[in-house]
Amino acid sequence: MSSYETNMDWKLTLSTFTAIFLAEMGDKTQLAIFSLTSTTRRPLPVFVGGAAALITVTALGVLFGEAVLKILPAAILNKIAAIMFIGIGIWIWFKG
């Protein structure tokens, strides 16, 4: 299966949406959007700016991920990501 296959993988799309939705719920990005909306009282520009920022960050992540996969096998990349998440968790544990 090519990374540029034209058929949409709806199962992957739904799992990606669910993972990102749950990860972003209640995080600092959502709190910043809440704060900007409540202080400016202009929800549409805040929504458009926030959505554009999330789309841009996602595009960068996809492009970077695809480039890294050309250098490292997916299994190694997954292990590196897992170690980084554990490291961040430990750092947050001791920081807080």
SETIMAR-739849 format. One record per atom (N, C-alpha, C): x, y negated, z negated; residue in one letter. Coordinates in steps of 0.02 Angstrom, whole numbers, padded with zeros to 5 digits, always signed. Example, Ala and Ser with C-alpha at 12.3 -4.5 7.8 and 13.67 -1.06 7.14 Angstrom:
BEGIN
+00660+00284-00390A
+00615+00225-00390A
+00660+00165-00390A
+00642+00112-00354S
+00684+00053-00357S
+00645-00002-00394S
***
This chain:
BEGIN
+00042+00059+00000M
+00000+00000+00000M
+00044-00062+00000M
+00036-00105+00047S
+00075-00166+00054S
+00051-00218+00003S
+00096-00262-00019S
+00076-00316-00065S
+00033-00368-00029S
+00031-00364+00037Y
-00010-00411+00075Y
-00071-00377+00106Y
-00091-00321+00078E
-00149-00286+00104E
-00211-00331+00101E
-00251-00328+00153T
-00308-00374+00158T
-00369-00349+00120T
-00374-00285+00103N
-00431-00260+00065N
-00425-00282-00008N
-00480-00310-00034M
-00479-00334-00103M
-00487-00275-00150M
-00444-00271-00200D
-00447-00220-00252D
-00487-00251-00310D
-00552-00238-00312W
-00596-00269-00360W
-00582-00245-00432W
-00561-00183-00439K
-00544-00158-00506K
-00484-00197-00534K
-00433-00207-00493L
-00375-00246-00514L
-00394-00318-00526L
-00437-00346-00484T
-00460-00414-00493T
-00496-00423-00559T
-00541-00377-00575L
-00579-00380-00638L
-00533-00371-00698L
-00487-00324-00694S
-00442-00313-00751S
-00396-00373-00761S
-00374-00405-00708T
-00333-00465-00713T
-00373-00522-00745T
-00434-00531-00720F
-00478-00583-00748F
-00488-00572-00822F
-00504-00510-00841T
-00518-00494-00911T
-00457-00507-00955T
-00399-00484-00932A
-00338-00493-00972A
-00322-00567-00981A
-00326-00606-00928I
-00310-00677-00932I
-00363-00714-00972I
-00426-00697-00961F
-00481-00730-00998F
-00472-00720-01073F
-00459-00658-01094L
-00451-00643-01165L
-00388-00675-01193L
-00334-00675-01153A
-00271-00705-01177A
-00277-00781-01185A
-00315-00813-01142E
-00321-00886-01144E
-00374-00910-01193E
-00420-00866-01213M
-00475-00886-01257M
-00446-00909-01325M
-00458-00972-01341G
-00437-00998-01405G
-00363-01016-01410G
-00328-01016-01354D
-00257-01034-01358D
-00248-01110-01350D
-00186-01131-01350K
-00173-01204-01348K
-00198-01237-01284K
-00200-01200-01229T
-00226-01229-01167T
-00299-01246-01175T
-00338-01199-01201Q
-00409-01212-01211Q
-00420-01269-01261Q
-00380-01270-01313L
-00387-01324-01363L
-00369-01392-01332L
-00319-01393-01288A
-00301-01456-01254A
-00358-01479-01209A
-00389-01432-01173I
-00446-01450-01130I
-00503-01476-01172I
-00517-01443-01228F
-00570-01465-01273F
-00556-01535-01298F
-00495-01548-01318S
-00476-01613-01344S
-00481-01667-01290S
-00455-01652-01231L
-00458-01702-01176L
-00530-01718-01157L
-00572-01666-01155T
-00642-01678-01137T
-00677-01719-01191T
-00664-01704-01253S
-00699-01741-01306S
-00674-01813-01313S
-00610-01825-01299T
-00585-01894-01306T
-00599-01937-01245T
-00599-01907-01186T
-00611-01947-01125T
-00685-01949-01106T
-00722-01899-01128R
-00793-01891-01110R
-00802-01889-01034R
-00752-01860-01000R
-00754-01853-00927R
-00738-01780-00910R
-00787-01736-00917P
-00773-01664-00909P
-00752-01643-00839P
-00778-01674-00787L
-00762-01652-00719L
-00688-01662-00703L
-00658-01722-00713P
-00587-01728-00699P
-00544-01683-00743P
-00564-01672-00805V
-00526-01628-00849V
-00531-01556-00823V
-00590-01536-00802F
-00599-01469-00774F
-00557-01459-00711F
-00560-01507-00666V
-00522-01501-00603V
-00447-01500-00617V
-00424-01544-00661G
-00353-01544-00678G
-00331-01480-00712G
-00371-01456-00759G
-00354-01394-00794G
-00355-01334-00747G
-00406-01330-00705A
-00410-01274-00657A
-00352-01276-00608A
-00334-01335-00584A
-00277-01341-00538A
-00212-01320-00571A
-00204-01338-00635A
-00144-01319-00672A
-00140-01243-00680A
-00196-01212-00698L
-00197-01139-00707L
-00185-01103-00641L
-00213-01129-00587I
-00201-01099-00521I
-00127-01104-00503I
-00098-01162-00515T
-00027-01173-00498T
+00018-01127-00539T
+00005-01122-00604V
+00045-01078-00647V
+00038-01005-00626V
-00023-00985-00608T
-00035-00917-00585T
+00002-00903-00520T
-00001-00951-00474A
+00034-00943-00410A
+00109-00935-00421A
+00137-00976-00465L
+00209-00971-00481L
+00225-00902-00512L
+00182-00879-00555G
+00192-00813-00586G
+00190-00757-00535G
+00143-00760-00488V
+00138-00709-00436V
+00199-00711-00391V
+00220-00771-00370L
+00278-00777-00326L
+00342-00754-00361L
+00350-00774-00424F
+00409-00754-00462F
+00409-00678-00474F
+00350-00651-00491G
+00344-00579-00502G
+00360-00539-00440G
+00337-00562-00383E
+00351-00528-00320E
+00425-00531-00304E
+00457-00588-00317A
+00529-00595-00303A
+00570-00550-00349A
+00551-00547-00413V
+00588-00506-00461V
+00580-00432-00443V
+00521-00412-00419L
+00511-00342-00400L
+00555-00320-00342L
+00580-00367-00303K
+00627-00350-00249K
+00696-00334-00277K
+00710-00356-00339I
+00775-00346-00370I
+00772-00289-00421I
+00719-00288-00461L
+00713-00238-00515L
+00654-00192-00502L
+00660-00128-00519P
+00603-00083-00514P
+00549-00103-00565P
+00486-00089-00548A
+00430-00108-00590A
+00436-00079-00661A
+00460-00018-00667A
+00466+00013-00733A
+00513-00027-00778A
+00568-00050-00751I
+00616-00090-00791I
+00585-00158-00807I
+00552-00188-00759L
+00520-00253-00770L
+00467-00247-00825L
+00428-00194-00825N
+00378-00183-00877N
+00410-00177-00946N
+00466-00142-00950K
+00502-00134-01014K
+00530-00201-01037K
+00557-00240-00992I
+00582-00307-01010I
+00526-00350-01036I
+00469-00349-01001A
+00411-00389-01023A
+00387-00366-01092A
+00385-00300-01104A
+00363-00274-01169A
+00410-00297-01224A
+00475-00294-01211I
+00524-00316-01261I
+00516-00391-01275I
+00504-00430-01222M
+00494-00503-01231M
+00432-00516-01273M
+00377-00481-01260F
+00316-00491-01299F
+00327-00472-01372F
+00362-00417-01384I
+00376-00396-01453I
+00420-00450-01486I
+00470-00474-01450G
+00512-00527-01477G
+00474-00589-01494G
+00429-00610-01451I
+00388-00669-01465I
+00343-00657-01525I
+00315-00596-01529G
+00273-00579-01587G
+00311-00582-01652G
+00372-00556-01653I
+00414-00558-01713I
+00432-00630-01730I
+00449-00669-01679W
+00466-00739-01691W
+00407-00776-01721W
+00347-00766-01694I
+00287-00800-01720I
+00273-00776-01791I
+00282-00711-01804W
+00270-00683-01870W
+00312-00719-01923W
+00377-00727-01909F
+00422-00757-01958F
+00417-00834-01958F
+00399-00863-01902K
+00392-00935-01899K
+00332-00959-01939K
+00277-00920-01934G
+00214-00940-01967G
+00214-00922-02038G
***
